[in-house]
């Protein structure tokens, strides 16, 4: 009797680990590619990096394998090409979330914070089914319309909104 119980425990543990590893193997992946304009003010890079970091957690929590390429500066959003992006990834990804953050050339003075902050103009996102090179979703967000004084607050709110919308689209696409 004791031997049957031990055998049963071993089988349950084995099945449990197989299930966990199988889910990891078949999990969908999403890669984040953040870009900002070359002529952005000197404070912009900090916001861009915090924004990218804030986007990671919701995807991990939803079971995606999330990766990213280093933040890059480009002339304009029009310079982002899917074919060039593929070269930046060590492994192919199922989906790519391309994020373009546009800033003004000079920081602006925020009276409420009593200091200069980056002149954050817009955030453009584009979700792509990477293997098909097919755009699934595109949207532009304007940080000025997001409530909050501090750029860090806006980063958090915007990343929550964007991750929620992207995850909704991905769920419709079928993980």
VOLOSE-217918 format. One record per residue: z, y, x of N, C-alpha, C, O in turn; residue in one letter. Coordinates in nm, 2 decimals, always signed. Layout:
BEGIN
nc3; nc2; nc1; cac3; cac2; cac1; cc3; cc2; cc1; oc3; oc2; oc1; aa
Z; Y; X; Z; Y; X; Z; Y; X; Z; Y; X; A
...
***
This chain:
BEGIN
nc3; nc2; nc1; cac3; cac2; cac1; cc3; cc2; cc1; oc3; oc2; oc1; aa
+0.00; -0.12; +0.08; +0.00; +0.00; +0.00; +0.00; +0.13; +0.09; -0.08; +0.22; +0.06; X
+0.09; +0.13; +0.19; +0.10; +0.25; +0.28; -0.04; +0.26; +0.35; -0.08; +0.38; +0.38; X
-0.10; +0.15; +0.39; -0.23; +0.16; +0.46; -0.34; +0.22; +0.37; -0.42; +0.29; +0.42; X
-0.34; +0.18; +0.25; -0.44; +0.24; +0.15; -0.42; +0.39; +0.14; -0.52; +0.46; +0.13; X
-0.30; +0.43; +0.13; -0.27; +0.58; +0.12; -0.32; +0.65; +0.24; -0.38; +0.75; +0.23; X
-0.29; +0.59; +0.36; -0.33; +0.66; +0.49; -0.48; +0.66; +0.50; -0.54; +0.76; +0.54; X
-0.55; +0.55; +0.45; -0.70; +0.55; +0.45; -0.75; +0.65; +0.36; -0.85; +0.72; +0.39; X
-0.69; +0.67; +0.24; -0.73; +0.76; +0.14; -0.72; +0.91; +0.20; -0.81; +0.99; +0.18; X
-0.61; +0.93; +0.27; -0.58; +1.07; +0.33; -0.69; +1.10; +0.43; -0.74; +1.21; +0.44; X
-0.72; +1.00; +0.51; -0.83; +1.02; +0.62; -0.96; +1.05; +0.55; -1.03; +1.14; +0.60; X
-0.99; +0.98; +0.45; -1.12; +1.00; +0.38; -1.13; +1.14; +0.32; -1.23; +1.21; +0.32; X
-1.02; +1.18; +0.26; -1.01; +1.32; +0.20; -1.03; +1.42; +0.30; -1.10; +1.52; +0.28; X
-0.96; +1.41; +0.41; -0.97; +1.51; +0.52; -1.11; +1.51; +0.58; -1.16; +1.62; +0.61; X
-1.17; +1.39; +0.60; -1.31; +1.38; +0.64; -1.40; +1.45; +0.55; -1.49; +1.53; +0.60; X
-1.39; +1.43; +0.42; -1.48; +1.49; +0.32; -1.45; +1.64; +0.32; -1.55; +1.72; +0.31; X
-1.33; +1.69; +0.34; -1.30; +1.83; +0.34; -1.37; +1.90; +0.46; -1.43; +2.00; +0.44; X
-1.36; +1.84; +0.58; -1.43; +1.90; +0.70; -1.58; +1.89; +0.69; -1.64; +1.99; +0.73; X
-1.63; +1.79; +0.63; -1.78; +1.78; +0.62; -1.82; +1.89; +0.52; -1.93; +1.96; +0.55; X
-1.75; +1.91; +0.42; -1.78; +2.02; +0.32; -1.78; +2.16; +0.38; -1.87; +2.24; +0.36; X
-1.68; +2.18; +0.46; -1.67; +2.31; +0.53; -1.78; +2.33; +0.63; -1.84; +2.44; +0.63; X
-1.81; +2.23; +0.71; -1.92; +2.24; +0.81; -2.05; +2.25; +0.74; -2.14; +2.33; +0.79; X
-2.07; +2.18; +0.64; -2.20; +2.19; +0.57; -2.22; +2.33; +0.51; -2.34; +2.38; +0.51; X
-2.12; +2.39; +0.45; -2.13; +2.52; +0.40; -2.17; +2.62; +0.51; -2.25; +2.71; +0.49; X
-2.11; +2.60; +0.63; -2.14; +2.69; +0.74; -2.28; +2.68; +0.79; -2.35; +2.78; +0.82; X
-2.33; +2.56; +0.79; -2.47; +2.53; +0.83; -2.57; +2.59; +0.74; -2.67; +2.64; +0.78; X
-2.54; +2.58; +0.61; -2.64; +2.63; +0.51; -2.61; +2.77; +0.46; -2.67; +2.81; +0.36; X
-2.52; +2.84; +0.52; -2.49; +2.97; +0.47; -2.60; +3.06; +0.50; -2.67; +3.05; +0.61; X
-2.63; +3.16; +0.41; -2.74; +3.25; +0.44; -2.69; +3.35; +0.54; -2.57; +3.38; +0.56; X
-2.78; +3.41; +0.61; -2.75; +3.51; +0.71; -2.81; +3.65; +0.68; -2.92; +3.66; +0.62; X
-2.74; +3.75; +0.72; -2.79; +3.89; +0.70; -2.76; +3.96; +0.83; -2.66; +3.95; +0.89; X
-2.86; +4.03; +0.87; -2.85; +4.11; +0.99; -2.86; +4.26; +0.96; -2.94; +4.30; +0.88; X
-2.77; +4.34; +1.02; -2.77; +4.48; +0.99; -2.83; +4.55; +1.11; -2.81; +4.52; +1.23; X
-2.92; +4.64; +1.08; -2.99; +4.72; +1.18; -2.97; +4.87; +1.14; -3.03; +4.92; +1.05; X
-2.88; +4.93; +1.22; -2.85; +5.07; +1.20; -2.93; +5.16; +1.29; -2.94; +5.14; +1.41; X
-2.99; +5.27; +1.23; -3.06; +5.37; +1.31; -3.01; +5.50; +1.27; -2.97; +5.53; +1.16; X
-3.02; +5.60; +1.36; -3.00; +5.74; +1.33; -3.10; +5.82; +1.40; -3.17; +5.78; +1.50; X
-3.12; +5.94; +1.35; -3.23; +6.03; +1.40; -3.18; +6.07; +1.54; -3.07; +6.10; +1.57; X
-3.29; +6.09; +1.63; -3.26; +6.12; +1.77; -3.20; +6.26; +1.79; -3.12; +6.28; +1.88; X
-3.23; +6.35; +1.70; -3.18; +6.49; +1.72; -3.05; +6.51; +1.64; -3.01; +6.62; +1.62; X
-2.98; +6.40; +1.61; -2.85; +6.41; +1.54; -2.75; +6.48; +1.63; -2.76; +6.47; +1.76; X
-2.65; +6.54; +1.57; -2.55; +6.61; +1.65; -2.46; +6.51; +1.72; -2.47; +6.39; +1.70; X
-2.38; +6.56; +1.82; -2.30; +6.47; +1.90; -2.19; +6.39; +1.83; -2.14; +6.29; +1.89; X
-2.15; +6.43; +1.71; -2.05; +6.36; +1.64; -2.10; +6.24; +1.55; -2.03; +6.16; +1.50; X
-2.23; +6.24; +1.54; -2.30; +6.14; +1.45; -2.28; +6.00; +1.49; -2.26; +5.91; +1.40; X
-2.28; +5.97; +1.61; -2.27; +5.83; +1.66; -2.14; +5.76; +1.61; -2.14; +5.64; +1.57; X
-2.04; +5.84; +1.61; -1.91; +5.78; +1.57; -1.91; +5.74; +1.42; -1.86; +5.63; +1.38; X
-1.97; +5.82; +1.34; -1.98; +5.79; +1.20; -2.07; +5.67; +1.18; -2.04; +5.58; +1.10; X
-2.19; +5.67; +1.25; -2.28; +5.56; +1.23; -2.22; +5.43; +1.27; -2.23; +5.33; +1.20; X
-2.14; +5.42; +1.38; -2.07; +5.30; +1.42; -1.97; +5.26; +1.32; -1.95; +5.14; +1.29; X
-1.89; +5.35; +1.27; -1.79; +5.32; +1.17; -1.85; +5.27; +1.04; -1.80; +5.18; +0.97; X
-1.96; +5.33; +1.00; -2.04; +5.29; +0.88; -2.08; +5.14; +0.90; -2.07; +5.06; +0.80; X
-2.14; +5.11; +1.01; -2.19; +4.97; +1.04; -2.07; +4.87; +1.03; -2.08; +4.77; +0.97; X
-1.96; +4.91; +1.09; -1.84; +4.82; +1.09; -1.79; +4.80; +0.95; -1.75; +4.69; +0.92; X
-1.79; +4.90; +0.87; -1.74; +4.89; +0.74; -1.83; +4.80; +0.65; -1.78; +4.74; +0.55; X
-1.96; +4.79; +0.68; -2.05; +4.71; +0.60; -2.03; +4.56; +0.63; -2.06; +4.47; +0.55; X
-1.98; +4.52; +0.75; -1.97; +4.38; +0.79; -1.88; +4.30; +0.70; -1.91; +4.20; +0.65; X
-1.76; +4.35; +0.68; -1.66; +4.28; +0.61; -1.70; +4.22; +0.47; -1.68; +4.10; +0.44; X
-1.76; +4.30; +0.38; -1.79; +4.25; +0.25; -1.89; +4.13; +0.26; -1.89; +4.04; +0.18; X
-1.98; +4.13; +0.36; -2.08; +4.02; +0.37; -2.01; +3.90; +0.42; -2.04; +3.79; +0.37; X
-1.92; +3.91; +0.52; -1.84; +3.80; +0.56; -1.76; +3.74; +0.45; -1.75; +3.62; +0.43; X
-1.69; +3.83; +0.38; -1.61; +3.78; +0.27; -1.69; +3.71; +0.16; -1.63; +3.63; +0.08; X
-1.82; +3.74; +0.15; -1.90; +3.68; +0.05; -1.97; +3.55; +0.10; -2.05; +3.49; +0.03; X
-1.94; +3.51; +0.22; -1.99; +3.39; +0.27; -2.12; +3.40; +0.35; -2.18; +3.30; +0.39; X
-2.16; +3.52; +0.39; -2.28; +3.54; +0.47; -2.24; +3.54; +0.62; -2.13; +3.58; +0.66; X
-2.34; +3.49; +0.70; -2.32; +3.50; +0.84; -2.39; +3.64; +0.87; -2.51; +3.65; +0.86; X
-2.30; +3.73; +0.92; -2.35; +3.87; +0.94; -2.36; +3.90; +1.09; -2.27; +3.86; +1.17; X
-2.47; +3.95; +1.13; -2.49; +3.99; +1.27; -2.55; +4.14; +1.27; -2.58; +4.19; +1.16; X
-2.56; +4.19; +1.39; -2.63; +4.32; +1.39; -2.69; +4.34; +1.53; -2.67; +4.27; +1.62; X
-2.78; +4.44; +1.53; -2.84; +4.48; +1.66; -2.77; +4.61; +1.69; -2.72; +4.68; +1.60; X
-2.77; +4.65; +1.82; -2.70; +4.78; +1.85; -2.76; +4.90; +1.78; -2.88; +4.90; +1.76; X
-2.68; +5.00; +1.76; -2.73; +5.12; +1.70; -2.84; +5.18; +1.78; -2.83; +5.18; +1.90; X
-2.94; +5.22; +1.72; -3.06; +5.28; +1.79; -3.09; +5.42; +1.73; -3.07; +5.45; +1.62; X
-3.14; +5.50; +1.82; -3.19; +5.63; +1.78; -3.34; +5.63; +1.77; -3.41; +5.58; +1.86; X
-3.39; +5.69; +1.67; -3.54; +5.69; +1.65; -3.58; +5.83; +1.60; -3.50; +5.91; +1.55; X
-3.71; +5.86; +1.61; -3.76; +5.99; +1.57; -3.74; +6.01; +1.42; -3.68; +6.11; +1.38; X
-3.78; +5.91; +1.34; -3.77; +5.93; +1.20; -3.76; +5.79; +1.13; -3.79; +5.69; +1.20; X
-3.73; +5.78; +1.01; -3.72; +5.66; +0.93; -3.86; +5.59; +0.93; -3.86; +5.46; +0.93; X
-3.97; +5.66; +0.94; -4.10; +5.60; +0.94; -4.13; +5.52; +1.06; -4.22; +5.44; +1.06; X
-4.05; +5.53; +1.17; -4.07; +5.46; +1.29; -4.01; +5.32; +1.29; -4.02; +5.24; +1.38; X
-3.94; +5.28; +1.18; -3.88; +5.15; +1.17; -3.99; +5.05; +1.12; -4.04; +5.07; +1.01; X
-4.02; +4.95; +1.20; -4.12; +4.85; +1.17; -4.05; +4.71; +1.17; -3.98; +4.68; +1.27; X
-4.08; +4.63; +1.07; -4.02; +4.50; +1.06; -4.07; +4.41; +1.17; -3.98; +4.34; +1.23; X
-4.19; +4.42; +1.21; -4.24; +4.33; +1.32; -4.17; +4.36; +1.45; -4.14; +4.27; +1.53; X
-4.14; +4.49; +1.48; -4.06; +4.53; +1.60; -3.92; +4.48; +1.59; -3.86; +4.45; +1.69; X
-3.86; +4.48; +1.47; -3.72; +4.44; +1.45; -3.70; +4.29; +1.49; -3.60; +4.26; +1.54; X
-3.80; +4.21; +1.45; -3.79; +4.07; +1.48; -3.76; +4.04; +1.62; -3.69; +3.94; +1.66; X
-3.81; +4.12; +1.71; -3.80; +4.10; +1.86; -3.65; +4.12; +1.90; -3.61; +4.07; +2.00; X
-3.58; +4.20; +1.82; -3.44; +4.24; +1.86; -3.34; +4.13; +1.82; -3.22; +4.14; +1.87; X
-3.37; +4.03; +1.74; -3.28; +3.93; +1.69; -3.29; +3.81; +1.78; -3.40; +3.76; +1.80; X
-3.18; +3.76; +1.83; -3.18; +3.64; +1.90; -3.22; +3.52; +1.82; -3.29; +3.43; +1.86; X
-3.17; +3.52; +1.69; -3.20; +3.41; +1.60; -3.26; +3.47; +1.47; -3.23; +3.59; +1.44; X
-3.35; +3.40; +1.41; -3.40; +3.45; +1.28; -3.29; +3.46; +1.18; -3.20; +3.38; +1.18; X
-3.31; +3.56; +1.09; -3.21; +3.58; +0.99; -3.28; +3.57; +0.85; -3.40; +3.58; +0.84; X
-3.20; +3.54; +0.75; -3.26; +3.53; +0.62; -3.29; +3.66; +0.56; -3.40; +3.69; +0.51; X
-3.20; +3.76; +0.58; -3.22; +3.89; +0.53; -3.18; +3.99; +0.63; -3.10; +3.97; +0.72; X
-3.24; +4.11; +0.62; -3.21; +4.22; +0.71; -3.18; +4.34; +0.62; -3.26; +4.37; +0.53; X
-3.07; +4.41; +0.65; -3.04; +4.53; +0.59; -3.06; +4.64; +0.69; -2.99; +4.66; +0.79; X
-3.17; +4.72; +0.67; -3.20; +4.83; +0.76; -3.14; +4.96; +0.70; -3.16; +4.99; +0.59; X
-3.06; +5.02; +0.79; -2.99; +5.14; +0.75; -3.03; +5.25; +0.84; -3.02; +5.25; +0.96; X
-3.08; +5.36; +0.77; -3.11; +5.48; +0.85; -3.02; +5.59; +0.81; -3.02; +5.63; +0.69; X
-2.95; +5.64; +0.91; -2.85; +5.75; +0.88; -2.91; +5.88; +0.94; -2.95; +5.89; +1.06; X
-2.93; +5.98; +0.85; -2.99; +6.11; +0.90; -2.88; +6.21; +0.90; -2.81; +6.23; +0.81; X
-2.88; +6.29; +1.02; -2.79; +6.39; +1.04; -2.86; +6.52; +1.08; -2.97; +6.52; +1.12; X
-2.79; +6.63; +1.06; -2.84; +6.76; +1.10; -2.83; +6.77; +1.25; -2.77; +6.69; +1.32; X
-2.90; +6.87; +1.31; -2.90; +6.89; +1.45; -2.77; +6.94; +1.51; -2.73; +6.91; +1.62; X
-2.70; +7.01; +1.42; -2.57; +7.07; +1.47; -2.46; +7.04; +1.38; -2.48; +7.03; +1.25; X
-2.33; +7.02; +1.43; -2.22; +7.00; +1.34; -2.19; +7.12; +1.26; -2.23; +7.23; +1.29; X
-2.13; +7.10; +1.14; -2.09; +7.21; +1.05; -1.94; +7.22; +1.05; -1.87; +7.12; +1.07; X
-1.90; +7.34; +1.02; -1.75; +7.36; +1.01; -1.70; +7.33; +0.87; -1.76; +7.38; +0.77; X
-1.60; +7.24; +0.86; -1.54; +7.20; +0.73; -1.41; +7.28; +0.72; -1.32; +7.26; +0.79; X
-1.41; +7.37; +0.62; -1.29; +7.45; +0.60; -1.17; +7.37; +0.56; -1.06; +7.40; +0.61; X
-1.19; +7.27; +0.48; -1.07; +7.19; +0.44; -1.01; +7.11; +0.56; -0.89; +7.10; +0.56; X
-1.09; +7.06; +0.65; -1.04; +6.99; +0.77; -1.01; +7.08; +0.88; -0.94; +7.05; +0.98; X
-1.06; +7.20; +0.87; -1.04; +7.31; +0.98; -1.10; +7.26; +1.11; -1.04; +7.28; +1.22; X
-1.21; +7.19; +1.11; -1.28; +7.15; +1.23; -1.43; +7.12; +1.20; -1.47; +7.12; +1.08; X
-1.51; +7.11; +1.30; -1.65; +7.07; +1.29; -1.66; +6.93; +1.26; -1.59; +6.84; +1.31; X
-1.76; +6.89; +1.17; -1.79; +6.76; +1.13; -1.94; +6.74; +1.14; -2.02; +6.84; +1.14; X
-1.99; +6.62; +1.15; -2.13; +6.59; +1.15; -2.19; +6.63; +1.02; -2.13; +6.61; +0.91; X
-2.31; +6.69; +1.03; -2.39; +6.73; +0.91; -2.47; +6.61; +0.86; -2.58; +6.59; +0.89; X
-2.40; +6.52; +0.79; -2.45; +6.39; +0.74; -2.54; +6.42; +0.62; -2.49; +6.45; +0.51; X
-2.67; +6.40; +0.63; -2.76; +6.44; +0.53; -2.79; +6.33; +0.43; -2.78; +6.35; +0.31; X
-2.82; +6.21; +0.48; -2.86; +6.10; +0.39; -2.84; +5.96; +0.46; -2.83; +5.95; +0.58; X
-2.84; +5.86; +0.37; -2.84; +5.72; +0.42; -2.94; +5.65; +0.34; -2.94; +5.64; +0.22; X
-3.04; +5.59; +0.41; -3.15; +5.52; +0.34; -3.12; +5.37; +0.38; -3.10; +5.34; +0.49; X
-3.13; +5.28; +0.28; -3.12; +5.14; +0.30; -3.24; +5.07; +0.25; -3.30; +5.11; +0.15; X
-3.27; +4.96; +0.32; -3.38; +4.88; +0.28; -3.34; +4.73; +0.31; -3.31; +4.70; +0.42; X
-3.34; +4.65; +0.20; -3.31; +4.51; +0.22; -3.44; +4.43; +0.22; -3.53; +4.45; +0.14; X
-3.45; +4.35; +0.32; -3.57; +4.27; +0.35; -3.55; +4.12; +0.35; -3.45; +4.08; +0.42; X
-3.63; +4.05; +0.28; -3.63; +3.90; +0.30; -3.71; +3.89; +0.43; -3.83; +3.91; +0.44; X
-3.64; +3.85; +0.54; -3.69; +3.86; +0.67; -3.81; +3.76; +0.70; -3.90; +3.79; +0.76; X
-3.79; +3.64; +0.65; -3.89; +3.53; +0.67; -4.03; +3.57; +0.61; -4.13; +3.54; +0.66; X
-4.02; +3.63; +0.49; -4.14; +3.67; +0.41; -4.18; +3.81; +0.45; -4.29; +3.86; +0.41; X
-4.10; +3.89; +0.52; -4.12; +4.03; +0.55; -4.15; +4.11; +0.42; -4.24; +4.19; +0.42; X
-4.07; +4.08; +0.32; -4.09; +4.14; +0.19; -3.96; +4.22; +0.16; -3.85; +4.18; +0.17; X
-3.99; +4.35; +0.12; -3.89; +4.44; +0.08; -3.84; +4.40; -0.05; -3.91; +4.38; -0.15; X
-3.70; +4.39; -0.06; -3.64; +4.34; -0.19; -3.58; +4.46; -0.26; -3.58; +4.47; -0.38; X
-3.53; +4.56; -0.18; -3.45; +4.67; -0.24; -3.45; +4.79; -0.15; -3.45; +4.77; -0.02; X
-3.46; +4.91; -0.20; -3.46; +5.03; -0.12; -3.39; +5.14; -0.21; -3.41; +5.15; -0.33; X
-3.30; +5.21; -0.14; -3.23; +5.32; -0.20; -3.19; +5.43; -0.10; -3.17; +5.39; +0.01; X
-3.18; +5.55; -0.15; -3.13; +5.66; -0.07; -3.00; +5.71; -0.13; -2.98; +5.73; -0.25; X
-2.90; +5.73; -0.04; -2.77; +5.79; -0.08; -2.75; +5.92; -0.01; -2.79; +5.94; +0.11; X
-2.68; +6.01; -0.08; -2.66; +6.14; -0.02; -2.50; +6.16; +0.00; -2.43; +6.17; -0.10; X
-2.45; +6.16; +0.12; -2.31; +6.17; +0.14; -2.25; +6.29; +0.08; -2.13; +6.29; +0.04; X
-2.32; +6.40; +0.07; -2.27; +6.52; +0.01; -2.23; +6.50; -0.14; -2.14; +6.57; -0.19; X
-2.29; +6.40; -0.20; -2.25; +6.37; -0.34; -2.14; +6.28; -0.36; -2.09; +6.26; -0.47; X
-2.09; +6.22; -0.25; -1.97; +6.13; -0.25; -1.85; +6.21; -0.24; -1.83; +6.30; -0.15; X
-1.75; +6.19; -0.33; -1.63; +6.26; -0.32; -1.55; +6.23; -0.20; -1.55; +6.11; -0.16; X
-1.49; +6.32; -0.14; -1.41; +6.30; -0.02; -1.43; +6.42; +0.08; -1.55; +6.46; +0.09; X
-1.33; +6.45; +0.15; -1.34; +6.56; +0.24; -1.38; +6.51; +0.38; -1.47; +6.56; +0.45; X
-1.31; +6.40; +0.42; -1.32; +6.35; +0.55; -1.44; +6.25; +0.56; -1.46; +6.17; +0.47; X
-1.52; +6.26; +0.67; -1.63; +6.17; +0.68; -1.59; +6.02; +0.68; -1.67; +5.94; +0.63; X
-1.47; +5.99; +0.73; -1.42; +5.85; +0.73; -1.41; +5.80; +0.58; -1.43; +5.69; +0.55; X
-1.36; +5.89; +0.49; -1.35; +5.85; +0.35; -1.49; +5.83; +0.29; -1.51; +5.73; +0.22; X
-1.58; +5.91; +0.33; -1.72; +5.89; +0.28; -1.78; +5.76; +0.33; -1.85; +5.69; +0.26; X
-1.75; +5.73; +0.46; -1.80; +5.61; +0.52; -1.75; +5.49; +0.44; -1.83; +5.40; +0.40; X
-1.62; +5.49; +0.41; -1.56; +5.38; +0.33; -1.62; +5.37; +0.19; -1.66; +5.26; +0.15; X
-1.63; +5.48; +0.12; -1.68; +5.48; -0.02; -1.83; +5.44; -0.02; -1.87; +5.35; -0.10; X
-1.91; +5.49; +0.07; -2.05; +5.46; +0.08; -2.07; +5.31; +0.12; -2.16; +5.24; +0.06; X
-2.00; +5.26; +0.21; -2.01; +5.12; +0.25; -1.98; +5.03; +0.14; -2.04; +4.92; +0.12; X
-1.87; +5.06; +0.06; -1.84; +4.98; -0.06; -1.95; +4.98; -0.16; -1.98; +4.88; -0.21; X
-2.00; +5.10; -0.19; -2.11; +5.11; -0.29; -2.23; +5.03; -0.24; -2.29; +4.95; -0.32; X
-2.27; +5.05; -0.12; -2.39; +4.98; -0.07; -2.37; +4.83; -0.06; -2.46; +4.76; -0.10; X
-2.26; +4.79; -0.01; -2.24; +4.64; +0.01; -2.24; +4.58; -0.13; -2.29; +4.47; -0.15; X
-2.18; +4.65; -0.23; -2.17; +4.59; -0.37; -2.31; +4.58; -0.42; -2.35; +4.48; -0.48; X
-2.39; +4.68; -0.41; -2.53; +4.68; -0.46; -2.62; +4.57; -0.39; -2.69; +4.50; -0.45; X
-2.60; +4.56; -0.26; -2.68; +4.47; -0.18; -2.64; +4.33; -0.22; -2.73; +4.24; -0.23; X
-2.51; +4.30; -0.22; -2.46; +4.17; -0.26; -2.51; +4.13; -0.40; -2.54; +4.01; -0.42; X
-2.51; +4.22; -0.49; -2.56; +4.19; -0.62; -2.71; +4.15; -0.62; -2.75; +4.06; -0.69; X
-2.79; +4.22; -0.54; -2.93; +4.19; -0.53; -2.95; +4.05; -0.46; -3.03; +3.97; -0.50; X
-2.87; +4.03; -0.36; -2.88; +3.90; -0.29; -2.84; +3.78; -0.38; -2.90; +3.67; -0.38; X
-2.74; +3.80; -0.47; -2.70; +3.70; -0.56; -2.81; +3.67; -0.66; -2.83; +3.56; -0.70; X
-2.89; +3.77; -0.70; -3.00; +3.75; -0.79; -3.12; +3.68; -0.72; -3.19; +3.60; -0.78; X
-3.13; +3.71; -0.59; -3.24; +3.64; -0.51; -3.20; +3.50; -0.49; -3.29; +3.41; -0.46; X
-3.07; +3.46; -0.49; -3.03; +3.33; -0.46; -3.01; +3.31; -0.32; -3.10; +3.31; -0.24; X
-2.88; +3.29; -0.29; -2.83; +3.28; -0.15; -2.90; +3.18; -0.07; -2.87; +3.16; +0.05; X
***
